[in-house]
Amino acid sequence: MEVCILAKSQKTILMLGAGIEQVYAIKLAKKKGLYVIAVDKNPEAPGFNFADESYPISTRDIDGLRKFIGKYKKRKISGVMTMASDIPLSVAILAKEIGSPSISLKVAELASDKLKMKRHLKKKGVPLPWFCEIDSLSQLEKRVKERGYPLVLKPVDNSGARGVIKLTPKVDLAWAYHFSRSYSRCGRLILEEFLEGPQISTEGVMWQGRFYITGFSDRNYSKLEEFSPFMVEDGGSIPSSLSKKETEEVNTVFEEAVRALGIDIGPAKGDMVLTKDGAKVIEIAARLSGGNFCDVKVPLSTGVDIVDVVMDISIGDPPDLKKFIPTKNLGVAERFFFPPAGKIKRIKGLERLAGIDWVKKFTLYYRPGDTLPPLTDHTGRAGSVVTVGENVKQAIERAETVVRDIVRFEVE
């Protein structure tokens, strides 16, 4: 039985988001003895079940959030944070309101807009793919004619591969333009060069001028042709297959980009590609990652949990730097389920997973009776499995065995 003793000095944290991706952070905050206030636009958000107080407010409704903390008088809010949600501006504005540590509003604005971010990084000399803003179909057609294929079209203000299209001669540009634009809250698009080479997820924490890189994972895009023109990732694996020299090169450019963007405290996430011309930055996010990266895969592989560290920083407590030191080195892999679109009749094989010790996490995003949409982005993935192994090759083989041979979706 867990006993939690509440003291007068107990700190309060405001958690922006209470969806499935934020449940880990809310539970961790409670385990650390914090009082948790959670907000989410979904009144049935699963994280509400673990928070001390919950309020149905959108994490993007900055005016509503400011009014809430202005009127909230029950307790002093010590810090604000999120996890796996691309809302750096919401976090920064609220942190400034309550006087807790955070990046500046200027940096948060840059991190909220992919085009502004890339323009800023380009000025700072950070290696990037070619890119430009697209504000009309005619401009898209002109740029494609000038640059040639392949290219990538995407909204400036979304995530999870929503609205992201790989342009090839087979893709109708008018359709691509309107499809991608429909996923932009501000109606703006960015066109960029498609980079050939291994794709890497990176993550770290900035604290007192030093950048601690804690996450480095190969991203799996082996199904890119199958899912074309949509750019859907099929998990990843740790440790990376890159050499020590290649890893250092990617990390050097990642840190260069983080510093150039102005992230001087807290988390940073990077989408990187190692091209024949060197490491280049696709995107930098001023937040903790999602998709089981910082809360599941990295801790399983190395023992490092930066959610814990970022939480301390958010409430004004100095982090324990020993938590950045890896304590193990296991192979970890994640793969996703991609059944065809349609209504799920049943899912077979789930009972077999309970007896497999190397399956560390299994998640279903859709259940029997639900209707799977056509796959266009990461929200269309039906579920995922995370496995461990003595090495990364074994972990990958195990994850792919679960997806291929053990769990089966029957769809009508």
N, C-alpha and C positions, 0 to 999 in steps of 0.2 A: 504494500500500500504506500502510495506517495503522499507525503505530508508537506503542505506548503504553509509556512508561517508568514503572515503578513505583518510587516513592520511599518511604522510611521514613515520611514525613509524609503519605502518601496517606490521605485520609479515607474512611471507610466509611459507606454509607447503607443503611438498612433500608427496602426498598420493600414496602409492604403491597398485595398484589395483583400478579399477573403475567399477567393476561388480555390480550386484544387491546387493551384501552383503556390498559393500563399499559406496553405495549411501547415506546412513544415515550419515556416517562420513563426507562426502564431503559437504552435505547440512548443517550439524552442524558447520563445519569450516567456511562456508560462513556466517552463522548466527552470529558467534562469531567475524566476521569482519576480518577473515584471507584471504589472497590471496592463492588460491589453485592451485597447479600444480599436475595433475593426470597422472599416467602412467599405461598402461594396454596393453597386447599383442593384445587384440581385438580392432581394430580401431573403432568399433561400440559400444563399452562399454557404457552402459547407464549413468554411472557417468560422462562421458565426457561432457554431456549436462549441468552439474551444476558447473564444474570447470572453472577457469579463463584461464588456459592453459592445453592442453592435448597432450600426445605423445604416439604413439603405440610401447611401449617397454615392453617386458616381465618382470614381477616382479622377475623372477628367473634368468634373464640375468644380473648377477652381473657386468660383464665387461662392458656391454652396458650401465647399469645404472651409473657406475662410470665415463664412458666417457661423459655421458650426463651432470651430475652435474659439471664435470670438465670444460665443454665448456659453460655451462649456465651462462650468465653474466647479464641478465636483472635485476635480483633482488637477494638479499641475502636470501638464504634458511635457515630458522630458525630451522626447525625440519622435521623429517620424521616419518611416522607411517603407519600402515595398520590395517585392521580389518577383522576378519574371514578368514585370509589367513595365512597358516603355512609357513611363510618365515622369521623367526627370523634372519637368517644370512644376508639376503638382507637388512633388517632394520638396524641391528647393524653395518654392514660395511659402509653403506651410512651415518649413524649418526656419525660414527667416522670421516668420510671424511669431514663433514661439522662442526664438533665440537659440536653436540647437544647431549642431554642426551640419554643414552641407556644402555642396558646390555652389558657385555664384549663379544668379539668375541668368547672366549672359551665357555662361557655359551650358546651363540647362536648356536654354533656347537653341543653342547650336546643336546640342545632342538630340533635340526633338525634331529636327528637320534635316533629312539626309543631304539635301542640296546645299544648305547653309554650312553643314558640317564639312562637306567635301571641298567647298570653295575655301573655307578657312584652312583646312589641312593642306590644300594645294599651295596657298600663299606661304605656308610654313615649310614647304618643301618635302612633305611626307609622300612617299611613293604610293600612287593611286592608279586605278584604271582611268582611261579617258572617259569623260562624262560631259553631259550638258543638260540643261532644262528643256522640257518639251511642254509647250503650251497650246499646241494645235496638231491636228492630224497632218496638215500640210507640212508643218515643220518636221514632224516625225519622218514623213516620206522623204523629205529633202536630206535629213541627217543620215538616214539609212542608205540612201543612194551615194552620199559622200563617203561614208565610213565602210560600207559593206557589212556582211554577216560574219559571225554571229554577234548579236548585241543583247543587252538585257534592259527591259523596260519595267519600271516599278514606281509605286507611289512614294512621295518624299516622306510620308508620315504614317507608315504602317509597319507591321512586323509579322512574323510567322509565315513568311512567303505569300502573304495575301496580296493579290494583284501583281505578282512578279511573273513576267513572261520572258522566256528566252526566244529572241527573234531569229528566225532562219528563213530561207526562201519559201518554206512551206506555210509560214504563218501569215494570215491576212492582217495587214497593218491596221486597217480600219477597226476590225474586231479587237485587236490587241490594244489599241489606243483606248477605246471605250471601256473595255473590260478592266484594264489597269486603273483608269481614271475613276471607275466606280468604287474602288477601294481606298481612294484618297479623301480624307475629311476636308482638305482644303482645295481639292481639284487640281493639284500640281503633280507632275511626273518628272522622273529623271531617267535619262537614257545613258547607258554606260557600256564600255567595252566588256565582253565576256572574257574572263581570264582563264587560260588553261593552266592546270596544275593542281596539286593537292590542296584541299581546303581545310582550314584549321579553325577550331574554336579556342579562344584564349580568354583568360580572366585573371583579374588581380585586384589588389587593394592599394590605394595610395594613403600613406600615413607619414606625416611629418617629413615630407620631401623624399621619402623612399617608396619605390613601387615594388610591391611583393607580388610576383606572378605565381598563382596557385593552381591554375587550370590550363591544360594544353591537351587538346583532343583532336584526333583525325575525324573529319566529317565524312559520312558515307553518301556519295551521290552516284552509286553504281546503277541506279534505276533512272537516271536522268533521261535517257533516250525513251524508255518505256513510258515515262510520265510526260514527255514533251507535249506542249511547250511549257508546261508548268515545272517549276524548279523546287521539287519536294525532296527534302533530306530523309534518308533512311537510317537515322541513328548515327552513332559514332563509337570510337574506341580509344582507350587509354591503356598503356602508354602509346604515344604516337610512333608511327613507323619511320618518321624522319630521323636523320642522323643527328648527333649532338651539334654539329656545326650548323645544320639546317635549322634545328630548333632554336639555337642561339640567334640566328639571323632573323627568324620570325619574331622572336621575343624582343629583339632590339627595335625592330620597326614598330611593333605593337606599343612598346613603352614610349617611343618617339611620338607616336600619334596621340597617346593619352596625354602626354605633357603638352603637346602642341595645342590640343583642344582646350587645355586649361583645367583639367580634372586634378584638383590639388588635395582632395580628401575623399575617401570612400571608394566604392567599387567601380570597375570599368570592365567592359566585355568587348572582345574584338572578333570580327569575322575576317580572316586573313586567307590569302592565297600565296603559295610559293611558286612563282612563275620561273621561266627560264631566264628572266631578267632580274630575278630576286624577289624578295617578299614584298607584297603590296596589301594595302588596307581596303577592304570592301566597306566595312562600317565599324564605328566605335559606339558603344552604348554606355551611358553613365548610370549603370544599374547592375544589380545581380542578375545572373542568367536564369533561364527557365529550362524546361525540357529535361529535368533530372540531372542537369550538369553539376551545379555547385552544391546541391543538397544530397545527391545520391552517388553519381558516378565518381566524382573527384574524392569524396570521403572514403568510398569503398576502395579506391585505388591507392590513395596516398595517406589517408587519415586526416587530411586537412579540411576543415569546415569553415569557410569564410563567411557563411551566414552569421555564425556566432560572433566573428570579429566585427563585421559591419554593424551588427546590432549594438555592440558595445560603443562603437564610434558614434552611432546615431543618437544615443542617449547621453553622450558627453563623457563616457568612461574610456580611459586609455586601454587599448587592446593588449592582451597578453601575446607578445611577439613569439612566444614559443609555439603558439597555435599555427604559425606559418611553417613549422618544420615538419616534413613528411615523416610518418612513423611506419609506413609499409609501402610495398610496391607490387600490387596485384594487377593482373590483366582484367579489364572491365569493358563490356560491350553492351550496346543497346541496339535493338532492331524493332521496327514497327510492323504492324499488320495492315495489309492493303487489300481487303476483300473487295469484290466489285460493288458498285452502287446498287442499292435496293434495300428491301426490308429484311432484317436479320431474323431468320427462323430459329436458329439455335447455334450455340457455340460448344463444340466438343473438345474434350481433352483437358479441361480446366482442373479436374480432380487429380490429374497426374502431376500437376505442378507442385502440389503440396508436399510431395515426398522428394523433391529435387533440391538439395541444399545449395547448389550453385546458381539457382534462380533467386535473385535478391529482391527483385521488385517486378510485379506484373500489374499492369493497369489497363482497364477497359474504358474507352471513351464512349463506346456505344454498346448497348445491351440488346438481348432478344426483344423484338417488338419495335426497336428503333429503326429508322430509315437512314441508311448511309447515303450521303450526298455524293455526286460525282467528285472525284479527287481533283482539286485545283490548288490547294495549299495545305499547310500542316493541320488545319482543323478537320480535314477529311480522313486523317489516319485513324484507324479503328481501335488501336491499342498499342502497347509497347511492352517489351520485356528487357530487363537488365540482368546480365549474368556476369559471373566472375570466373577466373581461371588462373592457373599457375603462371600463364603468360597471356599476352593479348590475343595470340592466334587461337588458343584454346577457348578463350572467352567469346570470340567472334563465332567460332564453330558452334558453340553451345547456344548462343542467341539465335543463330540461323536455324539450328535444329528445332528449337521451340516453334519458330514461325513456320517452318516448312513441314515438320512432321508431327508435332504434338498438339498444338491448338488449331482447330479448324472452324472457320465461319461458314455457316450455311445461309445463303442469301437467296431470296426470291424476287 
